[in-house]
Amino acid sequence: MLKTGLFGAGGLLLAIGIALWVYGTNLEPTIGEAISNVFDQDFSDKRDILIYSGIGLTVLGAVSLLSGIVYGFNKRS
């Protein structure tokens, strides 16, 4: 049961993390956003948030998948 749950959760987290990572790297601010960021002094970049959260979810999903593999090989039925 735990093995299946780890594979399912790990695969889902891995897929979402890769999707956020790719979306964040391909996201470019428009010219209007760049100009408004200069005048508003709002430099919190949505791109960075998406990239870092994507990397974090990708690592978490990979660790979950690997722990599911290790648990699956060590479990005796």
N, C-alpha and C positions, 0 to 999 in steps of 0.2 A: 504494500500500500504506500509506504513512504517512498519507495523507489519511483513509483509512477507519479506521485505528487511532486517529487523533486525534478523529474524529467519535464513534467508539464509546466511547472512554475518557472523552471530554468529556461526552457525553450521560449516561453512567453516573454520573460524578462529580456532574454537575449534578442529576440526579434524586435521588441519595442525599443530597446537601447540602440540597436543598429539603425532603426528607422529614425529615431531622434537625432542621432549622430550625423547621419547623411543629410537629413533635412536642415540641421543647423549649419552644416558646412556649405550647403548650397543656398542658404538664405542670405541675401544681400540687402542692405538698407537702400531704400529709394533716395533720390536726391532730396526730396522734401523732408524725409525723416532725418537725414544727415544734417541739413540746415537747421531744422527745429531743435535738434539735439545740441547744437552749438549755442543757440540763443536761450534755450531753456536750461542749459547746463545739466541735462539728464543723460548721463552716459552709461546707464545700466543697459547693457547690450543683450537683447533677446537671443542673439546668436550664441553668445558665450554660455548662457544658461542652458540652452538646448544641447550644445556640444558637451558640456560638463555633465549634465544629467544623463545624456546618452552614453557617455563613457562609463559612468558609474553603474547604470543599469546593465550595460554589456558585461562588465566585470562581474557584477552580482549574478547575472544569469549564467555566465560561464562557470563560476564557482559552484553554483547550484547544480548544473549539469554534471560537472566532474564529481561532485560528492554523490550524486545519484548513481554514477557509474561505479565508483568505489564501493558504495553500499550494496549495489547489485551483485558485484563479484564476491564480496565478503559474506553475504547472507547465505545461510544454509537452509534450504527449505525442507 
